Amino acid sequence: MRVRGMLIGALALAAGAAAAQVANHDLPVQAIMATAVNPAALAFWAGGNDPPEGETPAQADARWAAAVQGAQTLQVKGRELLQHSRPGRWDEFARMLAEGAVAGEAAARAKDAEKAFEIGGGPIYDACNGCHKTYIPTPTRLP
C-alpha cells in the first residue's frame, strides 16, 4: 500500500531532520528544513498516496491543493538551499529537490496520483534521503 511506504519514508526523513538539529548547528538550514521543506514534502507526498477512506471530493481537492503548494514550496526552498552550498553533492541534491518539485507540481495540478507517487518516491525522496545520508552525522553511542 502506497500510504504505508510513503509514511515510512516521511518518518525516516523526519528522524533525520531531528538528528540534524542535534548534530548540525547550521541554524539557517535547520529553519528551512523544519519550517518549510519537511512540511512541504509531507503535503506533497499526501497527494500521491492512496486517498483516505471516505474522502469527499472537497477533501480530495484540499489534499491536492496542499500537494501543489508543497511542490511549490519545495521548488523555492531547494533553490534557497543552494545559497548554503557546501562541499560534496549538496548543490546536486538541492537542484534535484527543486527540479523534482517542478514535475511534482505538474502531477499534483493534474491530480495524477501515480505520477505524484513516482516523483515523490523518486527525485524528491532521493534528494532528501541522499542529503540526509551525506550531511547528517550518524549519532555515536557513548561507551
C-alpha positions in Angstrom: 0.0 0.0 0.0 1.4 3.4 -1.0 0.4 5.2 2.1 2.5 2.9 4.3 5.6 3.2 2.2 5.4 7.0 1.9 4.6 7.3 5.7 7.7 5.2 6.5 9.8 7.3 4.2 8.5 10.5 5.7 9.1 9.3 9.2 12.7 8.3 8.3 13.3 11.8 6.8 11.7 13.5 9.9 14.0 11.4 12.1 16.9 12.5 10.0 15.8 16.1 10.4 15.7 15.7 14.2 19.2 14.3 14.2 20.3 17.2 12.1 19.0 19.6 14.7 21.1 17.9 17.3 24.3 17.3 15.3 24.3 20.2 12.8 24.5 23.7 14.2 23.6 25.3 10.8 20.6 27.3 12.1 19.5 28.8 8.7 19.4 25.3 7.1 17.6 23.9 10.2 15.0 26.6 9.9 14.5 25.9 6.2 14.1 22.2 6.9 11.8 22.5 9.9 9.5 25.3 8.8 9.3 24.6 5.1 10.9 21.6 3.5 9.6 18.9 5.8 6.0 20.1 6.0 6.0 20.7 2.2 7.3 17.3 1.4 4.7 15.7 3.7 2.0 17.7 1.9 3.2 16.7 -1.5 3.6 13.1 -0.6 0.0 13.0 0.7 -1.2 13.8 -2.9 0.5 10.6 -4.3 -0.8 8.4 -1.5 -4.0 6.4 -1.6 -6.8 8.7 -0.6 -8.1 8.3 2.9 -11.2 6.0 3.2 -14.3 8.0 2.8 -12.6 11.1 1.4 -15.1 13.6 0.0 -14.5 15.4 -3.3 -13.9 18.6 -1.3 -11.3 16.9 0.9 -9.6 15.4 -2.2 -9.5 18.9 -3.7 -7.9 20.3 -0.5 -5.4 17.4 -0.4 -4.4 18.1 -4.0 -4.2 21.9 -3.4 -1.9 21.2 -0.4 0.2 18.9 -2.6 0.6 21.7 -5.3 1.5 24.2 -2.5 4.0 21.7 -1.1 5.6 21.2 -4.5 5.9 25.0 -5.0 7.5 25.4 -1.6 10.0 22.6 -2.4 11.0 24.4 -5.5 11.6 27.7 -3.7 13.4 26.1 -0.7 15.5 23.8 -3.0 16.8 26.9 -4.7 17.3 28.6 -1.3 19.4 25.6 -0.1 21.8 26.4 -2.9 22.7 29.6 -1.1 24.0 27.4 1.7 26.3 25.4 -0.5 28.9 23.1 1.0 31.5 20.6 -0.3 30.2 17.4 -1.9 26.9 16.8 -3.5 24.9 19.5 -1.6 24.1 21.6 -4.7 23.2 18.4 -6.7 20.7 17.4 -4.0 19.2 20.9 -3.8 18.8 21.1 -7.5 17.3 17.6 -7.6 14.8 18.7 -4.9 13.8 21.9 -6.8 13.6 20.2 -10.2 11.7 17.2 -8.9 9.2 19.6 -7.3 8.6 21.3 -10.7 7.5 17.9 -12.1 5.7 17.2 -8.8 3.7 20.4 -9.1 2.5 19.4 -12.6 1.5 16.0 -11.4 -0.4 17.5 -8.4 -2.2 20.0 -10.6 -3.3 17.1 -12.8 -4.3 15.1 -9.7 -2.2 12.3 -11.2 -1.6 10.1 -8.1 0.6 7.6 -10.0 2.9 10.3 -11.3 3.0 12.2 -8.0 3.8 8.9 -6.2 6.6 8.2 -8.8 8.1 11.7 -8.4 7.7 11.7 -4.6 9.4 8.3 -4.3 11.9 9.2 -6.9 13.7 12.6 -7.3 12.2 14.2 -4.2 12.8 11.3 -1.9 16.2 10.7 -3.4 17.2 14.4 -2.9 16.1 14.3 0.8 17.5 10.9 1.6 20.8 11.5 -0.2 21.3 14.8 1.5 20.5 13.3 4.9 22.8 10.4 4.4 25.6 12.6 3.3 25.3 15.6 5.6 23.7 14.4 8.9 26.3 12.7 11.0 25.4 9.3 12.4 25.0 9.7 16.2 27.6 7.8 18.1 27.0 5.9 21.2 28.8 6.6 24.4 30.6 3.6 25.9 
